[in-house]
Amino acid sequence: MPAGYLGNNLPDSLLLLPPPPAENSAGFSHDQAVHDAAQALKGTARYTLATADANLHLPHATTAFECALGVPITQADTPRLYQLMQRVMVDAGLGTYTAKNHYKRIRPFVHYNEHTCLAADEAALRGDGSYPSGHTSLGWAWSLVLTDLSPERANALLARGRAFGESRLVCNAHWQSDVLEGRTIGAGVVAQLQSNPTFQADMQAARKEIAAQRTSGKSPGVDCAAEAKALAIKIPGVL
């Protein structure tokens, strides 16, 4: 995994975000209601997609946005785009940690003594603060970057970025307030990337790769029909 672009110039999530909802508050009651609605989706196509979205190992992770972008995102097909997404992943994830480490919010699967989509991740998640959601920060940052690269596909890309974060609700790994504020940090990371010359050079190279893939007619390497079916299943009560 290469280093991120921003180094120590990351957004300060503790400064940018309000505290998470306190227990017995209206905000936490809403978090609990969304948790219950999301857990009712176990066994559905949406749960299967959420399980796939939970896996941030490469080269799998970048494929989540292939259908929305309309071309493959792989080291072989689009190497500069692939590397750009790796580096943004680092920045978007690290940008959540001043708040995560300060609040040390308990995740819903721990609160309810339940499980997540990926049992192998649970030991690490128990010791990692829930607020804000790093997966959501990452997914939203990716969707914003890809929209800049391919504005004609903005609606599909932004919708996929939103769904990528909401998959954490289905996976029982985050509360909805974690997801909502994860988007704030993802947007903050992308805003700070705009003045980074290395990032901008990689964006120019990535645009050329995407155009070349479109010209070649190469299709995404994932099942886009199955993804669309899963994304049509909505979580009741989500803001």
C-alpha positions as CSV (number, residue, x, y, z in Angstrom):
1,M,0.0,0.0,0.0
2,P,1.5,3.4,-1.0
3,A,1.4,6.3,1.4
4,G,-1.4,8.8,1.2
5,Y,-1.1,12.2,-0.5
6,L,-1.7,14.4,2.6
7,G,0.8,13.2,5.2
8,N,0.2,15.2,8.3
9,N,-2.2,17.7,6.5
10,L,-5.3,15.6,7.2
11,P,-8.6,17.1,8.3
12,D,-9.0,17.2,12.0
13,S,-12.1,15.1,12.6
14,L,-12.2,16.0,16.3
15,L,-12.5,19.6,15.4
16,L,-14.9,19.2,12.5
17,L,-17.4,16.8,14.0
18,P,-19.9,17.2,16.9
19,P,-19.8,14.5,19.6
20,P,-21.7,11.3,18.8
21,P,-25.2,11.0,20.1
22,A,-25.3,10.2,23.8
23,E,-27.2,7.2,25.0
24,N,-30.8,8.0,25.9
25,S,-30.8,10.9,23.4
26,A,-33.2,11.2,20.4
27,G,-30.2,10.8,18.1
28,F,-29.2,7.5,19.7
29,S,-32.8,6.3,19.5
30,H,-32.7,6.9,15.8
31,D,-29.4,5.1,15.5
32,Q,-31.0,2.1,17.3
33,A,-34.1,2.2,15.0
34,V,-31.9,2.2,11.9
35,H,-29.8,-0.7,13.4
36,D,-33.0,-2.8,13.8
37,A,-34.1,-2.0,10.2
38,A,-30.7,-2.8,8.7
39,Q,-30.4,-6.1,10.6
40,A,-33.7,-7.2,9.0
41,L,-31.9,-7.3,5.7
42,K,-29.8,-10.4,6.6
43,G,-30.1,-13.0,3.9
44,T,-31.0,-10.5,1.2
45,A,-29.0,-9.4,-1.8
46,R,-28.2,-6.2,0.0
47,Y,-26.5,-8.1,2.8
48,T,-24.4,-9.9,0.3
49,L,-23.3,-6.6,-1.3
50,A,-22.6,-5.2,2.2
51,T,-20.4,-8.1,2.9
52,A,-18.4,-7.5,-0.3
53,D,-18.2,-3.8,0.6
54,A,-16.8,-4.6,4.0
55,N,-13.7,-6.2,2.4
56,L,-11.1,-3.4,2.0
57,H,-8.3,-5.8,0.9
58,L,-6.9,-5.0,-2.5
59,P,-7.4,-5.7,-5.4
60,H,-11.0,-6.4,-4.3
61,A,-11.9,-3.0,-2.8
62,T,-11.7,-0.8,-5.9
63,T,-14.0,-3.1,-7.8
64,A,-16.9,-1.8,-5.8
65,F,-17.0,1.3,-8.1
66,E,-16.5,-0.4,-11.4
67,C,-20.2,-0.6,-12.3
68,A,-20.8,3.0,-11.4
69,L,-17.8,4.1,-13.4
70,G,-18.5,1.7,-16.3
71,V,-14.9,0.5,-16.7
72,P,-12.5,-1.9,-14.8
73,I,-10.5,-0.4,-11.9
74,T,-7.5,-2.8,-11.7
75,Q,-3.8,-2.6,-11.5
76,A,-3.6,-4.1,-15.0
77,D,-6.3,-2.0,-16.7
78,T,-6.0,1.4,-15.0
79,P,-2.7,1.4,-13.0
80,R,-2.6,5.1,-12.2
81,L,-6.3,5.2,-11.2
82,Y,-5.8,2.1,-9.1
83,Q,-2.8,3.7,-7.3
84,L,-4.7,7.0,-6.9
85,M,-7.5,5.1,-5.2
86,Q,-5.1,3.3,-2.9
87,R,-3.6,6.6,-1.8
88,V,-7.0,8.3,-1.3
89,M,-7.9,5.2,0.8
90,V,-5.1,5.9,3.2
91,D,-5.9,9.6,3.6
92,A,-9.7,9.0,4.0
93,G,-9.1,6.3,6.6
94,L,-6.5,8.2,8.6
95,G,-8.6,11.3,8.6
96,T,-11.2,9.8,10.9
97,Y,-8.8,8.9,13.7
98,T,-8.5,12.0,15.9
99,A,-12.3,11.6,16.6
100,K,-12.2,7.8,16.6
101,N,-9.5,7.8,19.2
102,H,-11.0,10.5,21.3
103,Y,-14.6,9.2,21.5
104,K,-13.9,5.4,21.4
105,R,-17.5,4.8,20.6
106,I,-18.7,1.2,20.9
107,R,-19.9,-0.4,17.7
108,P,-23.5,-1.7,17.4
109,F,-22.5,-5.3,17.2
110,V,-20.6,-5.0,20.5
111,H,-23.5,-3.0,22.1
112,Y,-26.0,-5.7,21.2
113,N,-23.6,-8.7,21.5
114,E,-24.2,-9.6,17.9
115,H,-22.0,-10.2,14.8
116,T,-20.9,-8.4,11.7
117,C,-20.7,-9.5,8.0
118,L,-17.1,-10.5,8.4
119,A,-16.4,-12.4,11.6
120,A,-12.7,-12.3,10.9
121,D,-12.7,-8.5,11.3
122,E,-14.6,-8.4,14.6
123,A,-11.6,-8.6,17.0
124,A,-9.9,-5.6,15.4
125,L,-13.2,-3.7,15.2
126,R,-13.8,-4.1,19.0
127,G,-10.8,-2.0,19.7
128,D,-11.4,0.6,16.9
129,G,-13.7,3.5,17.6
130,S,-17.0,3.5,15.7
131,Y,-17.3,7.3,15.2
132,P,-16.9,8.4,12.5
133,S,-17.0,5.5,10.0
134,G,-13.7,5.0,8.1
135,H,-15.4,2.9,5.4
136,T,-17.8,5.7,4.8
137,S,-15.1,8.3,4.6
138,L,-13.3,6.2,2.1
139,G,-16.4,5.4,0.0
140,W,-17.5,9.0,-0.1
141,A,-14.0,10.2,-1.0
142,W,-13.7,7.7,-3.8
143,S,-17.1,8.7,-5.1
144,L,-16.2,12.4,-5.2
145,V,-12.9,11.8,-6.8
146,L,-14.4,9.5,-9.5
147,T,-17.1,12.0,-10.1
148,D,-14.4,14.6,-10.9
149,L,-12.8,12.1,-13.3
150,S,-16.1,11.1,-14.9
151,P,-18.8,13.8,-14.3
152,E,-21.1,12.3,-16.8
153,R,-21.6,9.4,-14.4
154,A,-21.9,11.5,-11.3
155,N,-25.3,10.2,-10.2
156,A,-24.3,6.6,-10.3
157,L,-21.0,7.3,-8.6
158,L,-22.4,9.4,-5.8
159,A,-25.2,6.9,-5.2
160,R,-22.6,4.1,-5.0
161,G,-20.5,6.1,-2.6
162,R,-23.6,6.6,-0.3
163,A,-24.5,2.9,-0.5
164,F,-20.9,1.9,0.3
165,G,-21.2,3.7,3.6
166,E,-24.7,2.4,4.3
167,S,-23.3,-1.1,3.9
168,R,-21.7,-0.6,7.3
169,L,-25.3,-0.3,8.7
170,V,-26.3,-3.6,7.1
171,C,-23.0,-5.2,8.4
172,N,-23.8,-4.1,12.0
173,A,-20.4,-2.4,12.1
174,H,-21.5,1.2,12.5
175,W,-24.4,3.4,13.7
176,Q,-26.0,5.7,11.2
177,S,-24.5,8.8,12.9
178,D,-21.1,7.3,12.3
179,V,-21.9,7.0,8.6
180,L,-23.3,10.5,8.3
181,E,-20.2,12.0,9.8
182,G,-17.9,9.7,7.8
183,R,-19.1,11.5,4.7
184,T,-18.0,14.8,6.2
185,I,-14.5,13.6,6.7
186,G,-14.4,12.0,3.2
187,A,-15.4,15.3,1.7
188,G,-12.8,17.2,3.8
189,V,-10.1,14.9,2.6
190,V,-11.1,15.5,-1.1
191,A,-11.2,19.2,-0.5
192,Q,-7.6,19.2,0.8
193,L,-6.4,17.0,-2.0
194,Q,-7.4,19.8,-4.5
195,S,-4.2,21.7,-3.8
196,N,-1.9,18.7,-3.9
197,P,0.1,18.7,-7.1
198,T,0.9,15.0,-7.0
199,F,-2.8,14.2,-6.7
200,Q,-3.6,16.5,-9.5
201,A,-1.0,14.9,-11.8
202,D,-2.4,11.4,-11.0
203,M,-5.9,12.7,-11.7
204,Q,-4.8,13.8,-15.2
205,A,-3.3,10.4,-15.8
206,A,-6.4,8.6,-14.5
207,R,-8.6,10.5,-16.8
208,K,-6.6,9.3,-19.8
209,E,-6.8,5.7,-18.6
210,I,-10.6,5.9,-18.2
211,A,-11.0,7.4,-21.7
212,A,-8.8,4.6,-23.1
213,Q,-10.9,2.0,-21.4
214,R,-14.1,3.5,-22.8
215,T,-12.6,3.6,-26.3
216,S,-11.6,-0.1,-26.0
217,G,-15.1,-1.1,-24.9
218,K,-13.8,-3.0,-21.9
219,S,-16.5,-3.8,-19.4
220,P,-16.4,-4.0,-15.6
221,G,-15.3,-7.3,-14.2
222,V,-18.1,-7.6,-11.7
223,D,-21.8,-8.6,-12.0
224,C,-23.5,-5.2,-12.4
225,A,-27.0,-6.6,-12.7
226,A,-26.6,-8.3,-9.3
227,E,-25.2,-5.1,-7.8
228,A,-28.2,-3.0,-9.2
229,K,-30.6,-5.5,-7.7
230,A,-29.0,-5.3,-4.3
231,L,-28.8,-1.5,-4.4
232,A,-32.5,-1.3,-5.1
233,I,-33.1,-2.7,-1.6
234,K,-33.2,0.3,0.8
235,I,-32.8,0.6,4.5
236,P,-36.0,2.0,6.2
237,G,-35.4,5.1,8.3
238,V,-32.0,6.0,6.9
239,L,-31.4,9.8,6.7
